[in-house]
Amino acid sequence: MKLCQSIMDMDMPDYVDSLDSSYTMLEFENLRVLPNNTEEANGRCSMPAETITAESANTNLLNNGIGSLCSICGDRATGKHYGASSCDGCKGFFRRSVRKNHVYSCRFSRQCVIDKDKRNQCRYCRLKKCFRAGMKKEAVQNERDRISIRRSSYEDNGSLSISMLTQAEAMAQQYLPLSPVHSADIAMKKVATINDVCESMKQQLLVLVEWAKYIPAFCELPLDDQ
């Protein structure tokens, strides 16, 4: 108890005042804390293997934009699309705007708020924010070229091969968070709550989306059908 009280009485530096005010909340969420001493940097600090595996899986998800927020409207991002973490709505909007060469205009001062509720009110400011977030026209064109190649290959083959489906399954498994397997009695497990079920369904849905992306026939479907 004395040790805990001593720690609580120590003067801790206030790091909040030293932060650059130009950072956005999204940038703070993506910051990674680096080890601040040689012992941790050399990996001498012991950490369970399953913890390292889980952290690596979560890092891979974040690097691919999964689980973060859409950098355009702030909705839940489904991945990194055309160079920026975005939701399916902003992804489809950017793709349609580029492919059809839409020219939008703003009825106000070109500084409209683009969020989940107001993202459809001004297409000019929404498209501008897509570019500011890092989306690139070239990525849309490259995607169209890849779809054309896949379509030709699909027409030549006539049907989906087992190897193609197996490859899609293997690629999708990369997005499945790894968790340690325990052989304990199932009676000792806690009863899953509704939040647990929803979280499990969300993870499975993300894996299903990634799996479908590697099937040529799925990519050829209109966005609404997808």
N, C-alpha and C positions, 0 to 999 in steps of 0.2 A: 504494500500500500504506500509506503514511503517513497519507493521508486516511482510509482505512477504519479504521486503528488509532485515529485521533483520534476518529472517530465512536463507536467502541466504548467509548472511555474516558470519553465524556461522561456526566454524571449525568442520568439520565432519571427523571422523576417516576413514582411508583408509583400508577397510577390505580386499581388493584384495591382498595386500602384505602378509597378515597373513594366506592365504589359503595354504593348503598343495599341493604342485605341483604334488603329486602322484595321485590326483583325476583325473578321466577322465571326458570328457564332459557329457557322459551318466550318471555318478554318480551325477554330479551337477544338471542334469535335474530331478533326482529322489529325491533330498534333499527336506525336508519339513521344513518350517520356524516355529519355536515354539514360543509361546508368551514369552516375556521377562519381564513381570511384573505380579505381583500377581493379579491385577484387571482383566487382560485379561485371565490369567490362570483359574480364578474362573468363567469365562464366564459372567462377569458383563458388558462387552462391548456389547452394543445392536447391533444386526445384523438382517436384514430381514430374515424371515423364508425361503423364496424361495432361498435366496443366500446360506444359509446353506445347503439346500437340493441339490442345483446344485453342490456345492463343494463336498458334500458327494458322489454324483453320479460320478463326475469326478475322485475322489480318488479311488472309486471302479474300474473304468476303468483302471486307472494306475496300481493298485495293481494286476490286471489280465493281465497286459502287453499290453492292448489295447490302442492305441494312442501313444505309445512310439516307440523307435527305436529298430531294431533288434540288439541284443548285439553281434552278430557274424559278420554281413556284413553292418550294419547301414541302411538297408532298413526299410520300415514301418513295424512294428511288428503287427501281427494279434492276439497275445495273448501270454500267458505263456505256452510254450510247453516243456515237459520233464524237467522242472525246471528252464527254462530261457526264457526271453522275446525274441521272434524270429519271423521271417517272415515264410510264408508257405514253401518257398524254402529251407531254412536251416532246418526247421522242418522235411521235407521229406527226405533231404539228411542224417540227423542224424539217422532217423528211418531206412532207407535202409541200412546204413552202419552197424548199430548194428544188425539188423535182419539177414543180409547175412554175418556177420563177415568179412567184407572187411578189407584187410590190404593194406594201401596205402604207398607210398614212395614219398619223396620230391626230386626234381631234383636240388634244390638249397641249401640254408643253413638252411632250416626249419624255416625261418623267413619271409615267403611270406606275402605280404599285402593282407588281405581279406576284400574286400568291395563289394558294390553292383555290380560294373562292373567287378571285377576280382575274384569273389568268386568261379568260376568254373575252374580256372586255376591250383590250387593246392589243391587236395582233402585231402592230409595229413595235411596241415596247417589249412584247414577249419575244419576238424574233431577235431584237437587239440584245436582250438579256441572254438568249441562247448563245449568241456569238461571244458575248462577254464571259460566259461560263466556260467556253473552250470548245464549243461544237464547231465542226469544220464541214464546209461544203464538199470537200474532196472525199470525206468519209462516206457521204451519201452516194456519190458517184461510184466509189469503189464497191460499195455494197450492191449497187445495181449490176455492176460488172460480174461480181461473184454469183449473183442470182442467175444471170444469163448463162454462165458457165455450168452451174448446177443444173439448170433446166435442160441444157443440151445433153449433159451426162445422164440425167434422169430419163429423157426421151430415148436415148440409146439403150439404156438398160431395160426400160419398160416397167420395172417395178423396183421397190426397195429391196436391197439385198440384206441378208442376215448380218453380214460384216458391217454394213453401214449403220444398222440399228445398234449393233454391239459397240461400235465406235462412239455413237451418240451417247449411249449409256455410260461409257467410260469417261467421256468428257464431262457429262453432267455430274458424275460422282465427285468431281473436284470441288464442287460447290456445296457438298453435303458436309456439315460440321461433324467432325470426328468426336466421339465420346468414348470414354473407357468402358469396357465390357466387364461386368461383374457377374459372378455366378452365385450370388446370394439368393436365399430363399425369397420367392416372389411375395410371400406373405409379409416380409419385412419392408417391402416397398410402400411408399406413401400412395394414397389414392390421388389420381390425377384430377386436378381442378379444371374448370372451364378455361382458365388462362393457359394451363399446360397444354390442353388440347388445341387451342387456337394457335399457340406458338409452334406446336408440332405441324399443324396444317400449313402454317406460313412457310416453314422450312421446306416441306415437301412440295409446295407450290413453286417455290423458287427453283428447286431442282428440276421439276417438270418443265418449267419455262426454258431453262438452259438446255435440257435434253431435246426439246422440240426445235430449238434454233439450229441444231445440226442435222435436221431432216429437210432435204431440199423441198419436198412437196409442201411442208408447213410454211416455209419462207415465201412461197409463191401465192399463198392465200392473201386476200385483202385483210387489212388491219382489223376490221370489225370481226371477221371470221376467226382470225387468230385469237 
